[in-house]
Amino acid sequence: MLEHGYIQIYTGDGKGKTTASLGLALRALGHGWKVLIIQFTKGDSATSYGEIASSKLFRNNLEVVQFGMDRVAYSHNLCMEDYKEAKRGWEFAKEAIASNKYQLIIMDEINICTAMNMIKVSEVKEALLNKPEHLEIVLTGRYAHPELKALAHLVTEMKPIKHYFDMGVMARQGIEY
């Protein structure tokens, strides 16, 4: 167990935010840590994501829980159910943070939720400020709020330089999901 857990943010317009957090989760699992990944804005149809399938391989130490509709939520396709799912996910996250059960909690796409006012930034700040000392927390997603970035100990911004999506290549199984 860590003596002191930090707060990390992976944000920006480039690819790799969730992937970086999953790499960190894999490393932590290699040391026997208990890891929780909470995916916001991703729901039922996202069960084809590789991280969901691989979580079964680490079932003793890894939980992946999704809160979202059967699609990825963006500002142009939000509905009331998206807000309800984000709120449900946030309530789950607060309980998990306080539980002392995990050494690493990843809140995937929570930055999107705060940017779209699905979850209040002030509530996230309060939970982070009151987290258990040993707990490492990672927040991912575009549009990380400046107050959360100021609070974090590590902030990485992914910046796109070149991407095959620009050539019309769609998300590929095993690489993007």
HUPE-V333018 format. One record per helix or strand of 3 or more residues. SS is the DSSP state (alpha for helix, beta for strand). FROM is the first residue (numbers start at 0). TO is the last residue. If there is no record, write none. Layout:
# HUPE-V333018
ss & from & to
SS & FROM & TO
SS & FROM & TO
This chain:
# HUPE-V333018
ss & from & to
beta & 6 & 11
alpha & 16 & 29
beta & 34 & 39
alpha & 43 & 47
alpha & 49 & 57
beta & 61 & 66
alpha & 74 & 76
alpha & 79 & 97
beta & 103 & 107
alpha & 109 & 114
alpha & 120 & 128
beta & 135 & 139
alpha & 145 & 150
beta & 153 & 157
alpha & 163 & 166
